[in-house]
Amino acid sequence: MALLKAISPCSPTSLAFLPPKRESFLYNERVYCPGILSSFPELAARTSELHGHAVAATTNTGNFTKSRNNQVIRAVLQSEREVEVSGSIHNGGFRGKFNKVVLAYSGGLDTSVIVPWLRENYGCDVVCFTADVGQGIKELEGLEKKAKASGASQLVVKDLKEEFVRDFIYPCLRAGAIYERKYLLGTSMARPVIAKAMVDVANEVGADAVSHGCTGKGNDQVRFELTFFALNPKLNVVAPWREWDITGREDAIEYAKKHNVPVPVTKRSIYSRDRNLWHLSHEGDILEDPTNEPTKDMYMLTVDPEDAPNNPEYVEIGIESGLPVSCNGRRLSPASLLDVLNEIGGRHGIGRVDMVENRLVGMKSRGVYETPGGTILFAAVQELESLTIDRESMQVKDSLALKYAELVYAGRWFDPLRESMDAFMEKITKTTTGSVILKLYKGSVTVASRKSPYSLYRKDISSFENSLIYDQADAAGFIRLYGLPTRVRSMLKQGI
């Protein structure tokens, strides 16, 4: 028996070939449409499952057309096997047909079940992709075995740590981009570098679609997909969390068992975490109530400031044109430098942030972030800028930094506006070269020393001692002119 299940945008509608009485169009609550040729079986469907009037017919080519309210579903009938389709002319899976899909893969429960779900619903070959952005060795162990056990044809892993820091973190650092006063954009910066690599892999393996495991409530779905649009608008995008019926962990486990997917046996954290070389974020569980203080055992990168060493540690950061290049006189690559500072900052409890932020999708969320090395670098760059950038330029830079952060948070990394602002940031920090010594002590970062060959600070001018350049008597005329609008308003009020 040939069976066709057609899933319309309106509701699930089951259509089946059955042998009804040829003389009756309506029989036992079934609508019968005799085949155009006597060699074709009749087509039947329960009227209770057809919402509104429906007409179905077969053609002499074996094509099936069902039309309802100007919506059309077409499929090629295949004898003795089940085919499920959706939309227009798809015959590979329940929802359509793709040749090959590149999936952002972590090896966790969600992405493990996405692999068979993609194969089942889109009849496609699945290539799993994992980006190493500094999440740790344990996160990468056994991934190929897991991916193939889930049904993937292959796993592609790329080390993106240096690119991540050099091309994504450092531009944000140079711009001074901080979202809503606190957030140093750890996850926001990581998503475009991962999505960019996915586009590259899709081109390499000849994929016609990409997929991710982001939920429909979060920011990451936007960040991934805007990058896909910017770099290859021809790629199709599949977001299972916006399509499937899986609503939680138990549903996912049941789906995995049904499709013989080995369920990850790692202990499930009560928190939702995202880790990379820049930061570690914590969300969920008790943090969903903003009145709850984070527990001491939640933190993973930083010690409790109360337990940090009783003696401060000094660290010197070398900077060239607004970008860090060395730590304590030792020149390091961007990723290596950040790695060293994460360890130093972590043991002093540096970089803990607890904030309620406004998500791009409209809701507020509460998150706790650990950014030890990043906090040190931000402090160092800003302190050096105080020497090398003049007042007007600093004001413009700070105002643009707010917009820069908003664009990055919203996933608009490849927007012309951000790229144009980046050109300004590069120009304005060209002379931000020198070194800064910071004092780290029980969660705090304070500046101890700063110097630059391009410093605009002049001791001979700023000194309280007499100066040949600055005549204090000149201040009287300056104040009279600068305060003229204030005097005029006062005179007007007093009738003078």
Backbone torsions as a table, in degrees:
resi	resn	phi	psi	omega
1	MET	NA	129.1	177.0
2	ALA	-86.0	133.3	-176.3
3	LEU	-127.5	131.5	177.9
4	LEU	-122.7	121.4	172.4
5	LYS	-107.5	124.6	-178.6
6	ALA	-117.1	124.9	-179.1
7	ILE	-101.9	110.1	-178.1
8	SER	-91.3	163.8	177.1
9	PRO	-63.1	-18.3	-175.9
10	CYS	-86.5	-50.2	-175.6
11	SER	-165.4	158.4	176.1
12	PRO	-65.5	127.1	-178.8
13	THR	-127.0	117.0	-178.6
14	SER	-93.5	128.4	177.6
15	LEU	-122.4	134.9	-177.7
16	ALA	-143.2	149.0	173.5
17	PHE	-83.3	122.9	176.8
18	LEU	-138.0	156.7	-178.8
19	PRO	-90.2	83.5	-179.5
20	PRO	-85.3	-178.8	174.0
21	LYS	-74.5	123.9	-174.2
22	ARG	-65.3	-25.6	-175.4
23	GLU	-80.7	-7.4	-176.2
24	SER	-116.3	129.3	177.1
25	PHE	-81.4	-35.4	178.0
26	LEU	-115.8	119.1	-176.1
27	TYR	-147.4	123.1	-179.5
28	ASN	50.9	48.3	178.5
29	GLU	61.5	27.2	177.6
30	ARG	-122.6	141.4	175.7
31	VAL	-94.8	125.5	-177.7
32	TYR	-111.6	133.0	177.2
33	CYS	-122.1	100.8	-178.3
34	PRO	-58.3	144.8	179.4
35	GLY	-67.1	151.9	-179.9
36	ILE	-64.4	-37.3	177.0
37	LEU	-107.7	146.2	-177.0
38	SER	-64.3	-18.0	-179.4
39	SER	-79.6	-9.8	-179.2
40	PHE	-95.8	142.0	178.1
41	PRO	-72.2	162.3	177.3
42	GLU	-75.8	154.0	179.9
43	LEU	-108.9	131.2	-177.3
44	ALA	-132.2	152.9	176.4
45	ALA	-153.2	143.0	178.6
46	ARG	-67.9	129.8	179.8
47	THR	-63.2	-28.6	180.0
48	SER	-68.3	-20.4	-178.6
49	GLU	-95.4	-8.6	178.4
50	LEU	-101.8	109.4	-176.1
51	HIS	-84.8	102.9	-175.0
52	GLY	96.2	-179.6	-178.3
53	HIS	-74.3	139.6	-179.9
54	ALA	-136.9	145.6	176.9
55	VAL	-129.4	133.0	179.7
56	ALA	-132.4	144.4	-179.8
57	ALA	-154.8	154.9	174.4
58	THR	-108.9	154.0	178.3
59	THR	-112.4	171.6	-178.2
60	ASN	-73.4	-3.5	175.0
61	THR	-95.0	-4.9	-178.9
62	GLY	90.3	1.1	179.1
63	ASN	-78.2	144.3	179.4
64	PHE	-114.5	134.4	178.5
65	THR	-127.5	129.5	175.6
66	LYS	-125.0	124.9	-177.8
67	SER	-122.5	137.1	179.7
68	ARG	-152.5	122.9	179.7
69	ASN	51.1	46.7	178.0
70	ASN	65.8	14.6	176.2
71	GLN	-105.6	138.9	-174.8
72	VAL	-125.7	135.0	172.9
73	ILE	-122.6	126.4	179.7
74	ARG	-119.3	145.1	176.8
75	ALA	-154.7	151.3	173.2
76	VAL	-90.9	121.0	-178.2
77	LEU	-73.5	133.1	177.5
78	GLN	-121.5	121.7	-174.3
79	SER	-65.1	142.0	171.5
80	GLU	63.5	17.2	171.7
81	ARG	-149.6	154.4	-173.6
82	GLU	-86.9	135.8	176.7
83	VAL	-130.7	132.3	176.8
84	GLU	-123.0	135.0	-175.4
85	VAL	-138.8	164.6	175.8
86	SER	-149.5	145.2	176.5
87	GLY	83.9	-128.0	-174.6
88	SER	-122.1	134.1	173.3
89	ILE	34.0	61.6	173.3
90	HIS	-120.3	142.0	177.4
91	ASN	-143.7	20.3	-177.7
92	GLY	-99.4	-28.8	-176.5
93	GLY	-152.5	-174.9	-178.4
94	PHE	-61.2	-33.4	-174.1
95	ARG	-113.7	-10.5	-179.6
96	GLY	157.8	-162.7	-176.9
97	LYS	-140.3	122.2	169.8
98	PHE	-123.5	151.8	179.0
99	ASN	-76.1	-51.0	-176.6
100	LYS	-150.7	136.3	-178.7
101	VAL	-122.5	131.9	174.4
102	VAL	-95.8	120.4	-175.9
103	LEU	-108.0	129.7	171.7
104	ALA	-68.2	114.2	-166.7
105	TYR	-122.1	132.3	178.6
106	SER	-113.2	-19.3	-177.3
107	GLY	92.8	-2.7	178.0
108	GLY	-78.9	-176.5	-176.0
109	LEU	-60.5	-48.2	-175.1
110	ASP	-59.5	-53.4	-177.0
111	THR	-71.4	-23.8	176.6
112	SER	-66.3	-40.2	179.5
113	VAL	-81.4	-19.7	177.1
114	ILE	-64.4	-34.3	-178.4
115	VAL	-57.5	-57.8	179.1
116	PRO	-66.7	-30.1	178.8
117	TRP	-63.1	-41.8	178.1
118	LEU	-64.4	-43.4	-179.3
119	ARG	-64.3	-40.2	-177.5
120	GLU	-71.7	-39.7	-173.4
121	ASN	-92.3	-20.8	-179.4
122	TYR	-126.9	6.5	175.6
123	GLY	52.2	39.1	-169.7
124	CYS	-116.2	162.4	169.6
125	ASP	-82.7	135.0	-177.3
126	VAL	-111.9	123.4	174.6
127	VAL	-107.6	115.7	179.8
128	CYS	-83.0	140.8	178.7
129	PHE	-127.5	131.0	177.3
130	THR	-125.7	130.0	178.2
131	ALA	-103.2	129.4	173.7
132	ASP	-89.2	101.3	178.2
133	VAL	-112.3	23.0	177.1
134	GLY	93.3	24.9	-179.9
135	GLN	-77.2	-10.2	176.7
136	GLY	112.9	150.0	-177.2
137	ILE	-60.9	-39.8	-176.4
138	LYS	-60.5	-32.1	-179.4
139	GLU	-69.6	-19.2	-175.9
140	LEU	-101.7	-10.7	-176.1
141	GLU	-68.9	132.3	175.0
142	GLY	70.3	15.1	-175.0
143	LEU	-67.1	-40.8	-177.6
144	GLU	-62.5	-42.3	179.1
145	LYS	-62.8	-43.4	179.4
146	LYS	-63.1	-45.2	-176.9
147	ALA	-61.6	-46.9	-178.4
148	LYS	-69.5	-32.9	176.6
149	ALA	-66.4	-26.9	178.6
150	SER	-82.5	-12.9	177.7
151	GLY	116.0	3.7	179.2
152	ALA	-73.8	148.9	179.0
153	SER	-79.1	-29.0	178.6
154	GLN	-164.0	164.5	175.2
155	LEU	-123.1	129.0	176.2
156	VAL	-110.5	123.8	178.0
157	VAL	-117.6	130.4	178.6
158	LYS	-125.8	135.2	176.7
159	ASP	-84.6	107.4	-176.4
160	LEU	-109.4	12.4	-172.4
161	LYS	-59.8	-49.0	-178.7
162	GLU	-65.9	-43.2	178.1
163	GLU	-62.6	-41.1	179.6
164	PHE	-58.2	-49.0	-177.6
165	VAL	-73.5	-46.8	-174.8
166	ARG	-66.3	-47.1	-170.2
167	ASP	-99.9	-10.5	-177.6
168	PHE	-124.6	-50.8	-179.9
169	ILE	-69.6	-48.7	-175.4
170	TYR	-61.9	-41.0	175.1
171	PRO	-59.4	-39.7	177.8
172	CYS	-67.2	-38.7	178.3
173	LEU	-63.4	-45.5	179.5
174	ARG	-63.6	-35.7	-179.9
175	ALA	-76.8	-17.8	-175.6
176	GLY	73.8	32.3	-174.6
177	ALA	-77.3	114.0	177.2
178	ILE	-132.4	126.2	-177.4
179	TYR	-88.4	125.6	177.7
180	GLU	49.6	48.7	169.5
181	ARG	74.3	-16.3	-172.4
182	LYS	-131.6	-39.7	-167.2
183	TYR	-79.8	122.1	-178.0
184	LEU	-89.9	19.3	164.6
185	LEU	65.6	31.9	-177.3
186	GLY	-57.9	-52.4	179.0
187	THR	-71.6	-39.0	-177.7
188	SER	-58.9	-38.5	-179.0
189	MET	-77.3	-28.0	-176.2
190	ALA	-75.2	-34.3	-174.7
191	ARG	-62.5	-45.5	-179.8
192	PRO	-65.2	-32.7	178.5
193	VAL	-69.7	-35.6	177.1
194	ILE	-68.8	-46.7	-179.0
195	ALA	-64.0	-37.2	177.2
196	LYS	-60.6	-44.2	178.7
197	ALA	-65.7	-34.7	177.1
198	MET	-62.9	-39.8	177.5
199	VAL	-63.4	-40.9	177.8
200	ASP	-61.7	-44.6	179.8
201	VAL	-65.4	-40.6	178.3
202	ALA	-58.3	-40.1	177.8
203	ASN	-67.2	-38.7	-177.4
204	GLU	-68.1	-39.2	-175.5
205	VAL	-97.4	-1.3	179.3
206	GLY	74.9	34.1	179.8
207	ALA	-78.3	147.7	176.1
208	ASP	-107.7	5.7	179.1
209	ALA	-156.0	158.0	174.7
210	VAL	-129.6	157.1	-177.2
211	SER	-144.7	153.5	178.4
212	HIS	-141.7	164.4	-178.3
213	GLY	-104.9	24.5	-179.2
214	CYS	-74.2	145.1	178.4
215	THR	-79.4	164.0	179.8
216	GLY	-79.3	1.3	179.2
217	LYS	-103.8	-11.1	-171.0
218	GLY	-100.4	177.8	178.8
219	ASN	-83.3	-28.4	-171.0
220	ASP	-63.0	-33.8	178.1
221	GLN	-57.4	-38.6	180.0
222	VAL	-70.0	-43.5	-177.8
223	ARG	-62.7	-43.3	177.9
224	PHE	-63.9	-51.0	-170.3
225	GLU	-73.1	-32.5	175.4
226	LEU	-65.9	-33.7	175.9
227	THR	-67.8	-43.0	176.7
228	PHE	-58.2	-45.8	-179.1
229	PHE	-61.1	-41.2	-175.4
230	ALA	-70.6	-35.9	-172.5
231	LEU	-98.3	-28.2	176.1
232	ASN	-156.5	85.4	-176.7
233	PRO	-66.8	-10.3	179.5
234	LYS	-79.6	-18.6	-179.3
235	LEU	-69.2	135.4	171.6
236	ASN	-78.9	150.4	-179.3
237	VAL	-121.2	128.3	177.7
238	VAL	-115.7	122.4	178.8
239	ALA	-118.7	90.6	-174.6
240	PRO	-53.3	-37.6	-177.2
241	TRP	-64.5	-17.6	176.7
242	ARG	-96.2	-0.8	-175.8
243	GLU	-122.2	-41.5	-168.8
244	TRP	-81.3	174.5	-178.4
245	ASP	-95.3	-1.5	178.0
246	ILE	-69.1	125.3	-176.0
247	THR	-113.0	-9.3	-178.8
248	GLY	-169.2	-173.7	-175.4
249	ARG	-63.0	-40.7	-178.4
250	GLU	-64.8	-41.2	176.9
251	ASP	-61.6	-41.0	-178.8
252	ALA	-65.0	-41.3	178.8
253	ILE	-63.7	-42.1	179.1
254	GLU	-63.4	-42.0	178.7
255	TYR	-63.7	-40.8	-179.7
256	ALA	-62.4	-44.1	-179.9
257	LYS	-64.7	-40.3	-179.2
258	LYS	-62.6	-32.3	-176.9
259	HIS	-106.4	18.3	175.9
260	ASN	57.1	37.6	176.5
261	VAL	-95.9	123.0	179.3
262	PRO	-63.1	122.4	-179.5
263	VAL	-76.6	129.5	178.2
264	PRO	-54.5	132.7	-175.3
265	VAL	-98.3	4.9	179.0
266	THR	-65.6	149.2	179.5
267	LYS	-64.0	129.2	-177.8
268	ARG	-80.5	128.4	178.0
269	SER	-76.9	147.9	176.8
270	ILE	-76.1	-12.5	178.9
271	TYR	-106.6	151.9	170.3
272	SER	-91.4	121.2	-174.3
273	ARG	-123.5	148.6	171.7
274	ASP	-133.4	124.4	-176.1
275	ARG	-125.7	138.5	170.5
276	ASN	-149.4	-172.5	-174.9
277	LEU	-65.9	-22.1	-177.0
278	TRP	-87.9	-38.7	-173.9
279	HIS	-158.5	176.9	170.1
280	LEU	-135.9	124.4	-179.5
281	SER	-105.7	151.6	178.1
282	HIS	-131.0	129.6	176.0
283	GLU	-141.6	163.1	174.5
284	GLY	90.6	-179.4	-179.8
285	ASP	51.8	-128.5	-174.0
286	ILE	-66.7	-19.0	-179.3
287	LEU	-71.5	-16.1	178.7
288	GLU	-68.1	-16.6	173.5
289	ASP	-102.5	109.6	-175.8
290	PRO	-65.7	-6.8	177.3
291	THR	-85.0	-11.9	-178.0
292	ASN	-85.7	133.1	174.1
293	GLU	-80.1	138.4	177.4
294	PRO	-59.3	143.8	178.6
295	THR	-76.7	154.3	-176.7
296	LYS	-64.5	-34.1	-176.5
297	ASP	-82.6	-0.1	179.7
298	MET	-72.7	-36.5	-174.3
299	TYR	-71.0	143.7	-175.6
300	MET	-125.5	-25.9	-177.9
301	LEU	-99.1	-23.0	-173.6
302	THR	-126.5	142.4	174.7
303	VAL	-78.3	158.2	174.8
304	ASP	-62.2	128.3	179.8
305	PRO	-50.6	-31.6	178.5
306	GLU	-66.0	-26.3	-179.1
307	ASP	-98.4	1.0	-179.1
308	ALA	-69.4	163.1	-179.7
309	PRO	-52.9	147.0	-179.8
310	ASN	-79.1	-10.7	177.6
311	ASN	-110.3	137.0	-179.6
312	PRO	-69.8	158.9	175.4
313	GLU	-122.8	135.7	178.4
314	TYR	-101.3	137.4	179.2
315	VAL	-133.2	134.0	179.8
316	GLU	-105.8	127.0	-179.4
317	ILE	-110.9	122.1	175.3
318	GLY	-90.8	137.4	-174.1
319	ILE	-132.4	138.0	176.3
320	GLU	-129.7	122.5	179.6
321	SER	49.5	44.4	175.4
322	GLY	82.8	1.0	-178.1
323	LEU	-121.2	133.4	179.4
324	PRO	-65.5	140.9	-179.6
325	VAL	-132.2	-16.5	-176.1
326	SER	-150.7	160.0	176.1
327	CYS	-132.2	120.7	-179.1
328	ASN	53.4	40.8	176.8
329	GLY	83.1	-4.0	-178.6
330	ARG	-99.8	116.2	-178.4
331	ARG	-76.6	130.3	-175.5
332	LEU	-135.5	157.6	173.6
333	SER	-67.5	160.3	-178.8
334	PRO	-52.7	-48.3	-177.6
335	ALA	-68.3	-39.2	-179.8
336	SER	-67.0	-39.4	178.6
337	LEU	-62.4	-45.1	-179.7
338	LEU	-65.4	-37.6	179.6
339	ASP	-62.2	-43.6	178.9
340	VAL	-63.6	-43.9	-177.8
341	LEU	-70.5	-29.3	174.7
342	ASN	-61.5	-41.2	-179.6
343	GLU	-68.9	-44.4	-179.8
344	ILE	-64.8	-49.2	-178.9
345	GLY	-66.1	-35.3	-178.4
346	GLY	-62.7	-39.7	-178.1
347	ARG	-74.8	-9.9	175.7
348	HIS	-108.2	9.9	176.9
349	GLY	68.5	31.6	-177.5
350	ILE	-86.8	141.6	168.0
351	GLY	90.9	24.9	176.0
352	ARG	-88.3	130.6	179.5
353	VAL	-135.2	130.6	175.7
354	ASP	-118.3	117.4	-175.0
355	MET	-145.7	154.6	169.1
356	VAL	-105.9	119.4	-174.4
357	GLU	-117.1	161.8	176.1
358	ASN	-95.7	110.8	177.9
359	ARG	-69.2	156.1	179.4
360	LEU	-61.7	-34.4	-176.2
361	VAL	-78.3	-0.2	170.4
362	GLY	114.5	-17.1	-178.7
363	MET	-97.4	162.6	173.0
364	LYS	-93.0	146.6	176.4
365	SER	-139.8	154.3	180.0
366	ARG	-110.8	131.3	179.4
367	GLY	-140.9	153.0	175.2
368	VAL	-118.6	130.8	-175.4
369	TYR	-121.8	143.2	172.1
370	GLU	-117.7	116.5	-178.2
371	THR	-136.1	68.5	-173.8
372	PRO	-63.9	-56.8	-179.0
373	GLY	-65.5	-39.5	180.0
374	GLY	-63.5	-38.6	178.8
375	THR	-64.4	-39.5	177.5
376	ILE	-63.7	-45.0	-178.4
377	LEU	-66.0	-41.0	178.1
378	PHE	-60.5	-44.3	-179.9
379	ALA	-62.0	-41.9	-177.7
380	ALA	-65.4	-47.5	-178.4
381	VAL	-63.8	-43.6	-179.2
382	GLN	-65.3	-37.3	178.9
383	GLU	-66.8	-39.3	179.4
384	LEU	-69.5	-35.7	177.7
385	GLU	-61.4	-29.1	178.9
386	SER	-62.7	-23.1	176.7
387	LEU	-88.0	-34.6	-164.8
388	THR	-106.0	-11.9	-177.4
389	ILE	-115.5	132.2	-178.7
390	ASP	-74.4	169.3	-172.6
391	ARG	-59.3	-52.1	-176.4
392	GLU	-63.2	-42.5	179.0
393	SER	-64.7	-38.6	179.4
394	MET	-63.8	-40.4	-179.7
395	GLN	-65.0	-42.3	178.1
396	VAL	-67.0	-42.8	179.2
397	LYS	-59.8	-45.2	-179.4
398	ASP	-64.8	-36.5	179.5
399	SER	-69.0	-38.5	178.1
400	LEU	-71.4	-29.2	179.9
401	ALA	-60.3	-35.6	178.7
402	LEU	-63.3	-46.2	179.2
403	LYS	-68.5	-38.4	177.7
404	TYR	-57.5	-46.5	-180.0
405	ALA	-63.2	-40.4	179.3
406	GLU	-62.3	-42.0	179.7
407	LEU	-63.9	-43.8	-180.0
408	VAL	-66.0	-43.8	179.5
409	TYR	-60.3	-36.5	-176.9
410	ALA	-85.0	4.0	177.0
411	GLY	82.3	13.7	-176.5
412	ARG	-98.2	48.4	-177.9
413	TRP	-63.2	-38.4	-175.2
414	PHE	-93.4	16.5	174.8
415	ASP	-70.4	142.8	175.7
416	PRO	-57.3	-31.7	-179.0
417	LEU	-65.1	-46.5	179.2
418	ARG	-64.9	-40.4	-180.0
419	GLU	-64.6	-36.2	177.9
420	SER	-69.1	-41.8	176.9
421	MET	-64.9	-33.1	178.3
422	ASP	-63.3	-36.9	177.7
423	ALA	-64.2	-38.5	176.7
424	PHE	-64.8	-45.3	-179.1
425	MET	-61.5	-39.5	178.8
426	GLU	-64.0	-40.7	-179.3
427	LYS	-70.1	-44.3	-173.0
428	ILE	-72.5	-21.5	-179.5
429	THR	-103.5	14.3	-176.9
430	LYS	-58.2	-33.6	-179.2
431	THR	-97.4	6.1	178.5
432	THR	-80.0	75.7	-178.9
433	THR	-127.9	137.0	-179.7
434	GLY	155.9	-149.5	179.9
435	SER	-145.8	153.4	-179.6
436	VAL	-134.3	134.0	174.4
437	ILE	-106.3	124.8	-178.2
438	LEU	-114.2	148.5	178.8
439	LYS	-106.8	121.2	-179.1
440	LEU	-106.2	125.2	-177.6
441	TYR	-155.9	113.6	174.1
442	LYS	45.6	55.5	174.7
443	GLY	89.3	-6.4	-177.4
444	SER	-110.1	151.6	175.9
445	VAL	-125.3	118.1	178.0
446	THR	-128.0	149.9	-177.6
447	VAL	-83.4	137.3	177.5
448	ALA	-110.8	-31.0	-176.8
449	SER	-159.8	147.8	175.4
450	ARG	-148.8	139.2	178.5
451	LYS	-152.8	150.1	-179.6
452	SER	-155.8	140.5	175.0
453	PRO	-68.6	-13.7	179.3
454	TYR	-108.2	21.7	-177.4
455	SER	-62.7	135.0	175.8
456	LEU	-89.7	-2.4	177.3
457	TYR	-82.2	127.4	178.4
458	ARG	-123.5	115.1	-179.8
459	LYS	-60.3	-36.8	-177.7
460	ASP	-68.7	-19.3	176.9
461	ILE	-94.1	-41.8	-174.8
462	SER	-77.6	-18.4	-176.6
463	SER	-61.3	148.6	176.5
464	PHE	-75.1	-10.1	177.3
465	GLU	-74.6	163.6	179.2
466	ASN	-61.4	144.8	-177.7
467	SER	-133.6	142.3	177.3
468	LEU	-73.7	-23.3	-177.6
469	ILE	-86.2	-39.5	-175.6
470	TYR	-112.8	114.5	177.0
471	ASP	-98.4	116.3	-175.8
472	GLN	-61.3	-25.9	179.4
473	ALA	-65.6	-23.3	179.5
474	ASP	-67.0	-21.0	-177.3
475	ALA	-63.4	-30.4	-177.9
476	ALA	-61.1	-48.2	179.2
477	GLY	-65.8	-38.8	179.1
478	PHE	-61.0	-45.8	-177.8
479	ILE	-64.3	-40.3	179.0
480	ARG	-61.3	-42.3	179.6
481	LEU	-72.9	-43.7	-178.6
482	TYR	-65.3	-33.9	-177.6
483	GLY	-93.7	7.2	-178.2
484	LEU	-57.7	-47.0	178.4
485	PRO	-58.0	-36.0	178.9
486	THR	-66.2	-42.7	179.0
487	ARG	-64.7	-40.8	-178.4
488	VAL	-63.5	-43.6	178.7
489	ARG	-62.3	-41.7	179.7
490	SER	-64.8	-40.5	178.8
491	MET	-63.2	-38.9	-179.5
492	LEU	-64.2	-43.5	-179.5
493	LYS	-64.1	-35.7	-175.7
494	GLN	-91.7	0.9	177.9
495	GLY	70.2	26.6	-179.1
496	ILE	-86.1	NA	NA
